[in-house]
Amino acid sequence: MFHWFRYISFLLWPLSQIYRLIMDLRNFLYDHSILKITKLPIPVIAVGNITLGGTGKTPLVIALSSFLESKGFKVGVVTRGYRRKSKGQVVVKDGKAVLASPSDAGDEPYLIACKSGNIVVIADANRVEAARSAIKKYHCNVLIADDAFQHRALARNIDIVLWDSYSNPAKAAVIPAGRLRESWRGLRRADILLITRSAEISDPIRSFFQKKQPDLFIDVLPLSIGKIIHYNSGEEIAPEMIRNKKVLGFCGLGNPVQFFNTIGYLNPASITENIFPDHHKYSEGDVDSLVRESVEKGCDYLITTEKDAMNFPASVKTITNLLILQISSDLSKKIKAAIIQKLPPVSDKFIG
């Protein structure tokens, strides 16, 4: 299988070079102010990837918004709301209540809104307009731009990039031959690089990124299991309940391997893996198929993610052994200090 992957990557290499040149040209136009970059009167923190998704952005946005709120900021999160059914701008949360459904908000914005404090969450393909609404209508004095490392139209004070520790950057290639969204030259824009799914940074990985961006602040961002929730009852399940049990795991994530590895930490007897496209909207047929396979293989539980639970049909309520695995991020003192150092003090001055 590895040889087939290398062969396919080789065939796709010419397309990758075309894509890389397009992205390099786009960045050149932004860097030289040929394409407009809008600077806002409040600080903006962009959270994103230099690869395709699956690095843990959503848990980070939730943890970051909580931290900033604890420091007295009025936090706004602006996001595209990928694969939502609605059009235009949608206020997912107004600082108090969640106002939109998962289908109208998008699974990730809805999850951020539900798991954060008194923050504002706005979904809009035009994130500059979303940011303006957050300032003028809701008086936010700091913004988190979700999945926005490549969204150059909005100026930012801090660029945070996530990298999956299980990926070898030395072997990374640009789309479609690999998972890089742009060439490594783009990493020069980053201020903070967080290595996820690891408690330490290997010397080769640290050396690789420091050569690309010598001034880059690098730290780890471990992703931990928060709670395991029974979908129907809402009751919390002890991790020990999974040990030595047969489970069927399923997800629609940018990096599904990360999810299945996380299930592995619970020491089940076996894991049957089912992978769906990222942001997959589950049908009743999908549910029937998953249940049927779990019965055929004698699985004790079906396990999925909070993000996937946002995309379930009503028929999922009939599954009596479905568990939701919650993932959380904890910001280290070093990460918090690096962020605060780059932000101005809390301001009560807003644009009206």
Secondary structure, 3 states (H helix, E strand, C coil): CHHHHHHHHHHHHHHHHHHHHHHHHHHHHHHCCCCCCECCCCCEEEEEECECCCCCHHHHHHHHHHHHHHCCCCEEEEECCCCCCCCCCEEEEECCCECCCHHHHCHHHHHHHHHCCCCEEEECCCHHHHHHHHHHCCCCCEEEEECCCCCCCECCCEEEEEEECCCCHHHCCECCCCCECCCHHHHHHCCEEEEECCCCCCHHHHHHHHHHCCCCEEEEECEEEEEEEECCCCCECCHHHCCCCEEEEEECCCCHHHHHHHHHCCCCCEEEEEECCCCCCCCHHHHHHHHHHHHHCCCCEEEEEHHHHCCCCHHHHHCCCEEEEEEEECCCHHHHHHHHHCCCCCCCCCCC
